[in-house]
Amino acid sequence: MTAVILASSPVNPLPSPSFTAAPDPSPVPDGPAPEVMASPALLDRDHSILAFNRRVLNWAERPEVPLLERLRYLCIVSSNLDEFFEVRSAPHLQAWMAGDQRGNYTVDSFEALSKAAHALVARQYELYDSALLPAFAEQGIQLISHGKRNAAQRKWVQDYFEREVRPLLIPVGLDPAHPFPQVANKSLNFIVRLSGKDAFGRENPIAILKVPRVLPRLIRMPAKVSGGKTLVVALSSIVRAHLHSMFPGREVGEFSQFRVTRHSDLAVDEEDVKNLRTALRQGLQHRHFGQAVRLEVSSTCAESLASFLLAQFNLPEGALYRVHGPVNLARFAQLVDLIDDPQFRALRFPPYQASYPLRLSPGQSFFDRLQRGDVLIHQPFESFDGVLAFLREAVSDPQVLAIKQTIYRTGADSELMELLREAVRRGKEVTVVVELKARFDEEANINVAEILESVGAQVVYGVVGLKTHAKMLLVTRREGKKLVRYGHLSTGNYNARTARLYTDISHLTADPLLTADMEAVFVHLASQSRVPRLNRLWLAPFDLHRNLVARIDALGIAAAQGQDTRIVAKMNALTDQGLIDALLRAGQRGVKIDLIVRGACTLAAQVPGHSENIRVRSIIGRFLEHSRVFYFRQGEDESLYLSSADWMNRNMMRRVELAWPVTDPVLRQRLIDECLIAYLHDGRDAWELRADGQYQRLHQDSHAAEDGASHRIEAHGAQQALMDRYASRGRSRVATRD
């Protein structure tokens, strides 16, 4: 792989390749392939997910990271763990309860996963208690408990409780007429043991108090009682301080916060429902009350109360998490928003202002520009505003006749939604493929569909049994006597907020072959007609997986015959057995393979005798790595694909996904430089997967022997180097214009 140091400018393109990307894989060289050794066992996917969260937590542990950002990373881990339990833990729990000893989910798998999760949670709270809270106190920011509040502060808290909290609380004393209440997923609750008798002279010692979600979890005290400090009160602390007042005539004894996590993956039999949108909306009503999979309580919770709760939720001891702090740690991300004073600016990352896409000029017609060649936008280093500007021009241009778009995750109140509605009002044909089953965005996407339908857009929901995860926007424009298509393809979602936080590639094109493929896919999604042979796109679930495996195998056979071969692939997850087997075969035949996998990876890399030629690294940075880039080289011939798909079975077989080639050698080299080489030489934010299945953080450039090693990247990390690069180019561009 020809390497170009990231900081070099301008980018030096490689020679034009002798083949461009096509729907068919590379031809297989003649001759027998060498014998391939049996594959090592796959790494466990669920443990790999937990390992990813340990890497994220490392950012919260680093003293050089600004304090509020350390808290943010801590909360991200908590939020990730919530989703992990909601989606991944139920089969393990069910196996434990059934006593299963065989299969993927067993008693042992539950216990091993429980042990790993408990260790991660304990590490979180140790960091929260012993490092972050003292560091905040040193900055004059204090999460103040009831015992440390003075008289004036207690009076303010009491007034707040009486005014804002008490009217929304209804304690439930348990007896045969008042059974244990329905407790919503991830909600804050209290369990209380009472002594004495109720108003009817009966002893009902247990009461449950549910805390409404509408209340903020953190409240900042006003300056008049804070004594010059920045004091924050947790809602749980406010309720706890006033529990006794909720039970007049009774003595409050033992009590504890608690929070239950429930299995929340919606399951709808699409073959058996008449209206998917209606079925999903009905299913959403029950999501908050699915099977309990985890119970969190305070570390001081009495054994008798914990046992009572476990019995109520039908959970084993291994599902109980005693925490030394708030049970709803994910909600403490609110503190980052509360502390917005100018004197605390140093506690955040320096603000980063994305540059307007460097290959575009504000005010220039996208249609004119794309006729001269394709444009790539590297988000968030370049702004998503370029994509919105493309759609904005399409909506306002009277020559544009039709707009087609897929929507996976976006906001109903976003500018993009308003632009689509405006396009309908201007008489354009608007077709939107809305994926209703985007996990945890189902309700938002149902609302999007209804809003667009209400103004007359054609809304479809993809293909029964598949999720539409492909990201496409296609504009059809009349130019003289012909219709010309302009397209946008992306590795990420049409969401302006996440476009500032995720690394993704947007590809704008007027390539007639590529846009014709996009049109064919839209027709397929709307009509479910047979997909014609595509010119450039690889489409899941039809040929994406098959073509990737064939391309990898072709390189393996070429390597066995002595040819120079290379694979570098960047993705979010690698768990598909077929693709892993293909990579192992290729590596054993001599292909040098580097995989940049942010999250779960079940391929065992660097195992002697099996996968010495395969290196796996994970980059955890300020931004969430989200782009998918696949590079293949055989001698001087190379191809590079962008994709919406990770290398997971669900993406290959149960989703509509796309991979598409970047054939322009200059644009391809730019992607090689910025998305692959930069990350292979990152010596700060990179973690390498070792032969023992554990990740080790790198403190130097592990690829330094190769061309392209850069001390700048080693010192700053790939993301920081890219931020610096685009900031300097943006400043240079402004200076030139001025």
C-alpha positions in Angstrom: 0.0 0.0 0.0 1.6 3.3 -1.0 1.6 5.5 2.0 1.4 9.3 2.1 2.1 11.0 5.3 -1.1 12.6 6.6 0.4 16.1 7.1 1.6 16.3 3.5 -0.1 18.6 1.2 -1.3 18.4 -1.5 -2.3 14.8 -1.6 -0.3 12.8 -4.1 -2.5 10.4 -6.0 -1.5 6.9 -6.9 -1.2 6.0 -10.6 -4.5 5.3 -12.2 -5.5 1.7 -11.4 -5.8 -0.8 -14.2 -9.2 -1.8 -13.0 -12.0 0.1 -11.4 -14.4 -1.2 -8.9 -17.2 -3.3 -10.4 -20.0 -5.5 -9.2 -18.0 -8.7 -10.0 -15.1 -9.6 -7.8 -11.5 -9.8 -9.2 -10.8 -12.7 -11.4 -9.3 -15.7 -9.5 -5.7 -16.4 -10.6 -5.1 -19.8 -12.1 -3.3 -22.5 -10.1 -3.9 -24.4 -6.9 -4.3 -22.7 -3.6 -2.1 -23.8 -0.6 -3.6 -25.8 2.2 -5.3 -23.6 4.8 -5.1 -24.4 8.4 -8.2 -24.7 10.5 -9.5 -21.4 11.9 -9.0 -20.6 15.6 -12.0 -20.3 17.7 -13.9 -17.0 17.4 -13.8 -14.5 20.2 -17.0 -14.0 22.1 -19.1 -11.2 20.7 -20.7 -10.0 24.0 -17.4 -10.0 25.8 -15.9 -8.0 22.9 -18.7 -5.4 23.3 -17.8 -5.1 27.0 -14.1 -4.8 26.0 -15.0 -1.9 23.7 -16.7 -0.2 26.6 -13.6 -0.6 28.7 -11.7 1.2 26.0 -14.2 4.0 26.1 -13.9 4.2 29.9 -10.2 4.7 29.5 -11.0 8.2 28.2 -12.7 8.9 31.5 -9.6 7.7 33.3 -7.1 9.9 31.5 -6.1 12.9 33.6 -5.1 14.9 30.5 -8.7 14.8 29.2 -10.8 17.8 30.3 -12.9 17.0 33.4 -16.4 17.5 32.0 -15.4 15.4 29.0 -14.2 12.6 31.3 -17.6 12.6 32.9 -19.2 12.5 29.5 -17.2 9.4 28.6 -18.2 7.8 31.9 -21.9 8.5 31.1 -21.4 7.1 27.5 -20.3 3.8 29.0 -23.3 3.7 31.3 -25.6 4.5 28.3 -23.9 1.8 26.3 -24.3 -0.7 29.1 -28.0 0.1 29.3 -28.4 -0.8 25.6 -26.2 -3.9 26.0 -28.5 -5.2 28.8 -31.6 -4.2 26.9 -30.5 -6.0 23.7 -27.9 -8.7 24.4 -28.4 -10.1 27.9 -31.8 -11.8 27.8 -30.7 -15.1 26.1 -27.9 -15.5 28.7 -30.3 -14.9 31.5 -32.9 -17.3 30.1 -30.3 -20.0 29.7 -29.2 -19.6 33.3 -32.8 -19.8 34.6 -33.4 -22.9 32.4 -30.2 -24.5 33.6 -28.9 -24.9 30.0 -25.4 -26.4 29.7 -25.1 -26.5 25.9 -25.3 -24.0 23.1 -24.2 -20.4 22.7 -26.2 -19.4 25.8 -25.6 -21.4 28.9 -25.4 -21.1 32.7 -21.6 -20.6 32.2 -22.1 -17.8 29.6 -24.4 -15.9 31.9 -22.0 -16.2 34.9 -19.0 -15.2 32.8 -20.8 -12.2 31.3 -22.1 -11.2 34.7 -18.6 -11.3 36.2 -17.2 -9.1 33.4 -20.1 -6.7 33.6 -19.9 -6.4 37.4 -16.1 -5.7 37.1 -16.7 -2.9 34.5 -19.5 -1.3 36.6 -17.3 -1.5 39.7 -14.5 0.3 37.8 -16.9 3.0 36.7 -18.1 3.8 40.2 -14.6 3.7 41.6 -13.6 6.3 39.1 -16.7 8.3 39.8 -16.2 8.3 43.5 -12.4 8.5 43.9 -11.3 10.6 40.9 -14.1 12.6 39.3 -16.0 13.9 42.3 -12.8 15.0 44.1 -11.6 16.6 40.8 -14.9 18.5 40.5 -14.7 19.7 44.1 -11.2 21.1 43.4 -12.8 23.2 40.6 -15.5 24.5 43.0 -18.1 22.2 41.5 -19.8 20.0 44.1 -22.6 17.4 44.0 -23.8 18.2 47.5 -25.5 15.6 49.6 -28.1 16.2 52.3 -25.6 15.8 55.1 -23.3 18.5 53.7 -26.1 21.1 53.0 -26.3 24.0 55.4 -29.6 25.3 56.8 -30.2 27.7 53.9 -29.5 25.1 51.3 -31.8 22.6 53.0 -34.5 25.1 53.0 -34.1 25.7 49.3 -34.1 22.0 48.6 -37.3 21.6 50.7 -39.0 24.4 48.8 -38.0 22.8 45.5 -39.3 19.4 46.7 -42.6 20.8 47.8 -43.1 22.9 44.6 -41.7 20.7 41.9 -41.4 17.1 43.1 -44.0 16.2 45.7 -47.1 16.9 43.5 -45.8 14.2 41.1 -45.1 11.5 43.6 -47.5 8.8 44.8 -46.1 6.2 47.2 -47.6 2.7 46.9 -47.9 0.7 50.1 -47.9 -3.0 49.1 -50.7 -5.3 50.2 -53.2 -7.7 48.5 -55.1 -4.7 47.1 -51.9 -2.8 46.1 -49.6 -5.3 44.3 -46.1 -4.4 43.3 -46.5 -1.6 40.7 -45.3 -1.7 37.1 -41.8 -0.2 37.1 -40.7 1.2 33.8 -37.4 0.4 32.1 -34.5 2.4 33.5 -36.7 4.6 35.7 -35.6 5.8 39.1 -37.5 4.3 42.1 -37.2 3.9 45.8 -38.1 0.9 48.0 -38.9 1.7 51.6 -39.4 -0.4 54.7 -41.9 1.1 57.1 -42.6 0.3 60.7 -45.9 1.0 62.5 -49.4 0.6 61.1 -51.3 2.2 58.2 -54.5 4.2 58.5 -56.5 1.0 58.8 -54.3 -0.5 61.5 -52.6 -3.0 59.2 -48.9 -3.7 58.9 -47.8 -3.4 55.3 -44.0 -2.8 55.7 -42.9 -2.3 52.1 -43.7 0.7 49.9 -42.5 1.7 46.4 -42.0 5.2 45.3 -41.7 5.8 41.5 -39.9 9.0 40.5 -41.3 10.5 37.2 -39.0 10.8 34.2 -40.2 14.3 33.5 -38.1 15.6 36.4 -34.5 16.6 35.8 -32.0 14.3 37.5 -29.7 17.2 38.5 -30.6 20.6 39.7 -28.2 23.5 40.1 -28.6 25.6 43.2 -29.0 29.3 42.8 -26.1 31.7 43.7 -28.0 33.0 46.7 -27.5 29.8 48.6 -24.4 28.3 46.9 -21.9 30.5 48.7 -19.9 31.3 45.6 -19.5 27.7 44.6 -21.2 25.7 41.9 -23.5 23.4 43.8 -25.6 20.7 42.2 -28.2 18.5 43.8 -29.3 15.1 42.6 -33.0 14.5 42.4 -32.4 11.1 44.2 -30.8 13.1 47.0 -33.8 15.4 47.2 -36.3 12.6 47.3 -34.2 10.6 49.8 -34.1 13.6 52.2 -37.9 13.9 52.2 -38.9 10.2 52.2 -40.2 10.5 55.8 -42.6 13.2 54.8 -44.2 10.9 52.2 -45.4 8.5 54.9 -47.0 10.5 57.7 -47.6 8.4 60.8 -45.1 5.8 59.8 -41.4 5.3 60.6 -39.1 5.1 57.6 -36.5 2.4 58.2 -34.4 0.8 55.5 -34.6 2.2 52.0 -32.8 2.2 48.7 -32.9 3.6 45.2 -33.4 1.0 42.6 -33.5 0.8 38.8 -34.5 -2.1 36.6 -33.3 -2.7 33.0 -35.6 -4.6 30.8 -35.2 -6.5 27.5 -36.3 -3.9 24.9 -35.6 -5.2 21.5 -38.9 -5.0 19.6 -39.9 -8.2 17.9 -42.7 -7.9 15.2 -43.6 -10.7 12.9 -43.8 -8.7 9.7 -45.2 -11.6 7.7 -48.2 -11.7 10.1 -49.2 -8.1 10.4 -51.2 -6.0 8.0 -49.7 -2.6 8.9 -46.1 -2.5 10.2 -46.4 1.0 11.5 -49.4 0.2 13.6 -47.9 -3.0 14.9 -44.7 -1.1 15.9 -46.6 1.7 17.6 -48.5 -0.9 19.6 -45.2 -2.7 20.5 -43.7 0.6 21.7 -46.4 0.8 24.4 -45.0 -2.4 25.9 -41.2 -1.8 25.5 -40.8 -0.2 28.9 -42.3 -3.2 30.6 -40.4 -6.2 29.0 -38.6 -8.9 30.8 -36.3 -7.6 33.6 -32.7 -8.4 33.0 -30.7 -6.2 35.5 -31.4 -4.7 38.9 -29.4 -1.8 40.2 -29.6 -0.8 43.9 -27.6 1.4 46.2 -24.5 -0.3 47.8 -26.1 0.1 51.2 -29.4 -1.6 50.2 -30.4 -4.1 53.0 -30.1 -7.7 51.9 -33.8 -8.3 52.7 -34.9 -5.4 50.4 -32.6 -6.6 47.6 -33.9 -10.1 47.8 -37.4 -8.8 47.8 -36.8 -6.9 44.6 -35.0 -9.8 42.9 -38.0 -12.0 43.6 -40.4 -9.4 42.3 -38.5 -9.2 39.0 -37.7 -12.9 38.9 -33.9 -12.3 38.7 -31.0 -14.3 40.0 -28.3 -12.8 42.3 -26.0 -12.4 39.4 -28.3 -9.8 37.9 -28.1 -7.6 41.0 -25.7 -4.6 40.8 -24.9 -2.8 44.0 -23.5 0.6 43.1 -21.6 3.2 45.1 -23.4 6.2 43.8 -26.5 7.1 41.7 -28.2 4.1 40.1 -28.9 6.2 37.0 -25.4 7.2 36.2 -26.1 7.7 32.5 -28.4 10.7 33.3 -25.5 12.5 35.0 -24.5 13.7 31.5 -26.9 16.5 32.4 -24.1 17.9 34.5 -22.1 18.7 31.4 -24.9 21.0 30.2 -25.5 22.6 33.6 -21.8 23.7 33.9 -21.7 26.2 31.1 -20.0 29.1 32.9 -17.1 30.8 31.0 -14.7 30.0 33.8 -15.2 26.3 33.2 -14.4 26.4 29.5 -11.1 24.6 30.2 -13.1 21.7 31.5 -14.4 20.9 28.0 -12.7 20.1 24.8 -11.7 23.2 22.8 -14.6 23.9 20.5 -14.1 22.5 17.0 -15.7 24.3 14.1 -16.0 22.1 11.0 -15.0 23.7 7.8 -17.3 24.0 4.9 -16.4 21.2 2.5 -13.1 22.1 0.9 -14.1 20.9 -2.6 -17.2 23.1 -2.6 -17.8 26.8 -2.7 -20.8 28.4 -0.9 -23.2 29.7 -3.5 -21.8 27.5 -6.3 -24.4 25.3 -8.0 -24.0 21.7 -7.0 -25.2 20.5 -10.3 -22.5 22.5 -12.2 -19.9 21.3 -9.7 -20.8 17.6 -9.9 -20.7 17.6 -13.7 -17.0 18.3 -13.3 -16.4 15.4 -10.9 -17.4 13.7 -7.7 -17.1 15.4 -4.2 -16.2 13.7 -0.9 -17.1 15.3 2.4 -15.2 13.9 5.5 -17.4 14.5 8.5 -17.2 16.0 11.1 -13.9 17.6 10.0 -16.0 19.0 7.1 -19.5 20.2 7.8 -22.7 18.3 7.0 -24.0 21.7 5.8 -22.7 20.7 2.4 -25.2 17.8 2.2 -28.0 20.1 3.4 -27.0 22.7 0.9 -27.2 20.1 -1.9 -30.8 19.2 -0.8 -31.6 22.9 -0.4 -30.6 23.6 -4.0 -32.6 20.6 -5.2 -35.7 21.8 -3.5 -35.5 25.3 -4.8 -34.5 24.5 -8.4 -37.5 24.4 -10.6 -35.8 22.0 -13.0 -35.6 19.3 -10.3 -38.5 17.0 -10.8 -38.0 14.2 -8.2 -36.2 13.6 -4.9 -35.8 10.1 -3.4 -34.2 9.5 0.0 -33.7 6.8 2.6 -34.1 7.6 6.3 -32.7 5.5 9.1 -32.1 7.9 12.0 -33.0 11.6 11.9 -35.1 14.1 13.7 -38.7 14.9 12.9 -38.0 18.6 13.5 -34.8 18.7 11.5 -34.1 21.0 8.6 -33.9 18.0 6.3 -37.5 17.0 7.1 -38.6 20.6 6.5 -36.8 20.6 3.1 -38.5 17.4 2.1 -41.9 18.8 3.1 -41.1 22.0 1.1 -40.2 19.9 -1.9 -43.7 18.3 -1.8 -45.3 21.8 -1.5 -43.3 22.9 -4.6 -44.8 20.1 -6.6 -41.8 17.8 -6.8 -42.2 14.0 -6.6 -40.8 13.0 -3.2 -40.3 9.4 -2.3 -38.9 8.5 1.1 -37.9 5.1 2.4 -38.3 5.2 6.2 -36.9 2.4 8.2 -39.4 2.0 11.0 -37.4 -0.6 12.8 -34.3 1.5 13.5 -33.6 0.3 17.1 -34.7 2.9 19.7 -35.7 5.3 16.9 -38.9 3.5 16.0 -41.2 6.2 17.5 -39.2 9.1 15.9 -39.3 7.4 12.5 -43.0 6.6 12.8 -43.6 10.4 13.4 -41.3 11.2 10.4 -43.4 8.9 8.2 -46.7 10.4 9.3 -45.5 14.0 8.9 -44.3 13.3 5.3 -47.4 11.4 4.4 -49.5 14.2 5.6 -48.1 16.6 3.0 -48.3 14.1 0.2 -44.9 12.5 0.0 -44.7 8.9 -1.1 -43.5 6.9 2.0 -42.6 3.3 1.9 -41.0 1.1 4.6 -38.6 -1.0 2.7 -38.8 -4.7 2.4 -40.6 -7.1 4.7 -38.2 -8.9 6.9 -35.2 -6.6 6.2 -34.0 -3.3 7.6 -33.2 -0.6 5.1 -29.8 0.6 6.4 -28.5 2.0 3.1 -28.0 5.8 3.0 -29.0 7.4 -0.3 -30.4 10.6 -1.7 -31.2 10.8 -5.4 -32.2 14.0 -7.3 -33.6 13.8 -10.8 -33.3 17.1 -12.9 -34.4 18.1 -16.3 -31.5 19.5 -18.4 -32.6 20.3 -21.9 -34.2 17.3 -23.4 -32.9 14.7 -21.0 -33.2 13.8 -17.3 -30.0 13.8 -15.3 -29.5 12.2 -11.9 -27.4 13.5 -9.0 -26.8 11.4 -6.0 -25.5 11.4 -2.4 -24.3 8.2 -0.7 -23.1 8.1 2.8 -21.6 5.8 5.4 -23.7 7.6 8.1 -27.2 8.9 8.8 -29.0 12.0 7.7 -28.8 13.5 11.1 -27.2 16.9 11.5 -26.5 16.4 15.3 -24.6 13.1 15.0 -22.8 14.4 11.9 -20.9 16.7 14.3 -20.0 13.8 16.5 -19.4 10.8 14.1 -16.7 10.3 11.5 -18.4 9.5 8.2 -17.9 10.0 4.5 -20.5 11.7 2.2 -20.1 11.0 -1.5 -21.8 13.4 -4.0 -21.8 12.2 -7.6 -23.3 12.6 -11.0 -21.8 9.4 -12.3 -24.5 8.0 -14.6 -23.7 4.4 -13.8 -23.7 4.9 -10.0 -26.9 7.0 -10.0 -28.6 4.6 -12.3 -27.9 1.9 -9.7 -29.3 4.1 -7.0 -32.5 4.5 -9.0 -32.8 0.8 -9.5 -32.4 0.2 -5.7 -35.1 2.8 -5.0 -37.5 1.1 -7.4 -36.7 -2.2 -5.8 -37.5 -0.9 -2.3 -40.7 0.6 -3.4 -42.0 -2.1 -5.7 -40.1 -5.1 -4.4 -39.4 -6.0 -8.1 -36.3 -8.0 -9.0 -33.1 -6.0 -8.8 -31.4 -5.7 -12.3 -27.7 -6.3 -12.7 -26.0 -3.3 -11.1 -23.1 -1.4 -12.7 -21.2 -0.3 -9.6 -23.1 -0.9 -6.4 -22.8 -4.0 -4.3 -26.2 -4.6 -2.6 -27.1 -6.7 0.5 -28.7 -9.1 1.0 -28.0 -10.1 -2.7 -24.3 -9.9 -3.6 -22.5 -7.7 -1.1 -21.4 -10.6 1.1 -20.6 -12.9 -1.8 -18.5 -10.2 -3.6 -16.5 -9.3 -0.5 -15.7 -13.0 0.1 -14.7 -13.5 -3.5 -12.5 -10.4 -3.5 -10.7 -11.5 -0.4 -10.3 -15.1 -1.7 -8.9 -13.8 -5.0 -6.3 -11.8 -3.2 -5.4 -14.9 -1.1 -4.8 -17.0 -4.2 -2.8 -14.2 -5.8 -0.6 -13.9 -2.6 0.0 -17.7 -2.6 1.4 -17.2 -6.1 3.9 -14.6 -4.9 2.0 -11.4 -5.8 2.1 -8.4 -3.5 -1.4 -8.1 -1.9 -3.0 -5.9 0.8 -6.3 -5.5 2.5 -7.1 -2.7 4.9 -10.7 -2.4 6.1 -12.3 0.0 8.5 -15.6 -0.7 10.1 -17.6 -0.6 13.4 -17.9 -4.3 14.0 -16.6 -7.6 12.6 -18.6 -10.7 13.6 -19.7 -12.4 10.4 -18.3 -16.0 10.3 -18.1 -16.1 6.5 -16.0 -12.9 6.2 -13.8 -13.9 9.1 -13.1 -17.3 7.5 -12.2 -15.5 4.2 -9.9 -13.1 6.0 -8.2 -16.0 7.8 -7.8 -17.9 4.5 -6.3 -14.9 2.9 -3.9 -14.2 5.8 -2.7 -17.8 5.8 -2.0 -17.5 2.1 0.2 -14.4 2.6 -2.1 -11.4 2.3 -1.1 -8.6 4.7 -4.3 -7.5 6.4 -5.0 -4.6 8.7 -8.5 -4.2 10.2 -9.6 -1.0 12.0 -12.6 -2.2 14.0 -14.0 0.3 16.5 -16.3 -2.1 18.5 -17.0 -5.8 18.6 -14.5 -8.1 16.8 -14.7 -11.8 17.0 -11.7 -12.5 14.8 -8.7 -13.8 16.8 -5.8 -11.8 15.3 -2.0 -12.5 15.7 -2.5 -16.1 16.7 0.6 -18.1 15.9 0.0 -20.5 13.1 -3.4 -19.0 12.2 -3.5 -15.3 11.9 0.0 -13.8 12.1 -0.7 -11.7 9.0 -3.8 -10.1 10.4 -3.7 -7.1 12.7 -6.7 -5.6 14.4 -6.8 -2.2 16.0 -9.6 -0.1 17.5 -9.6 3.7 17.5 -11.4 5.4 20.4 -11.3 9.2 20.1 -13.1 12.4 20.6 -15.5 11.5 17.7 -17.2 8.2 17.3 -15.5 6.3 14.5 -18.4 5.4 12.1 -17.1 5.3 8.5 -16.7 2.0 6.6 -13.9 1.9 4.1 -12.6 -1.3 2.4 -9.4 -1.3 0.5 -8.0 -4.2 -1.7 -4.7 -4.3 -3.7 -3.2 -6.9 -5.9 0.1 -5.7 -7.4 -0.6 -2.3 -8.9 -4.3 -2.9 -9.1 -6.3 -1.4 -6.3 -9.9 -0.8 -5.4 -11.6 1.0 -2.6 -15.2 0.8 -1.5 -17.3 2.9 0.9 -20.2 1.3 2.6 -23.2 1.6 5.0 -22.5 -1.9 6.2 -20.4 -3.4 9.0 -19.1 -6.9 8.5 -21.8 -8.5 10.6 -24.3 -11.3 9.6 -27.3 -9.0 10.1 -25.8 -6.4 7.8 -25.0 -8.8 5.1 -28.1 -11.0 5.2 -30.9 -9.2 7.0 -30.5 -5.6 5.8 -30.6 -3.6 2.7 -27.0 -2.3 2.6 -24.7 -0.7 0.0 -21.1 -0.7 -0.9 -19.9 1.5 -3.7 -16.5 2.2 -5.3 -14.5 5.3 -5.4 -12.9 5.3 -8.8 -11.4 8.7 -9.0 -7.7 8.1 -8.1 -7.3 11.5 -6.3 -10.4 11.0 -4.2 -9.4 7.4 -3.5 -5.9 8.5 -2.4 -7.5 11.0 -0.1 -9.5 8.3 1.6 -6.5 6.1 1.9 -4.6 8.9 3.5 -7.3 10.1 5.9 -9.3 7.0 6.7 -6.7 4.3 6.6 -3.1 5.4 6.8 -3.8 8.0 9.5 -5.4 5.4 11.7 -2.8 2.8 11.1 -0.2 5.2 12.4 -2.2 6.5 15.3 -0.1 6.0 18.4 -2.3 7.7 21.0 -5.9 6.6 20.6 -5.3 3.2 19.2 -5.7 -0.2 20.8 -4.3 -3.4 19.3 -5.9 -6.8 19.7 -3.3 -9.3 21.0 -3.1 -13.0 20.4 -4.7 -13.6 23.9 -7.9 -11.8 22.8 -7.1 -8.7 25.0 -6.7 -5.2 23.8 -3.5 -3.2 24.5 -3.4 0.6 24.3 -0.6 1.8 22.0 1.7 4.6 23.0 3.7 4.6 19.8 3.2 4.0 16.1 3.2 0.3 15.7 3.4 0.7 11.9 6.5 2.9 12.1 8.5 0.5 9.9 6.2 1.2 7.0 6.0 4.2 4.7 3.9 7.0 6.0 4.9 6.9 9.7 4.4 10.4 11.2 5.5 11.7 14.5 2.7 14.2 14.2 0.1 11.5 14.2 1.9 9.6 17.0 1.8 12.7 19.2 -1.8 13.8 18.5 -3.7 10.8 17.2 -5.4 10.6 13.9 -8.5 12.5 14.8 -6.5 15.4 16.2 -4.2 15.5 13.2 -7.3 15.6 10.9 -8.8 18.4 12.9 -5.6 20.4 12.6 -5.3 19.6 8.9 -8.9 20.8 8.1 -8.7 23.8 10.4 -5.5 25.0 8.7 -6.9 24.4 5.2 -10.1 26.2 6.2 -8.0 29.2 7.5 -6.0 29.2 4.3 -9.1 29.1 2.2 -10.6 32.1 4.0 -7.3 34.0 3.8 -7.1 33.4 0.0 -10.7 34.5 -0.5 -10.2 37.6 1.6 
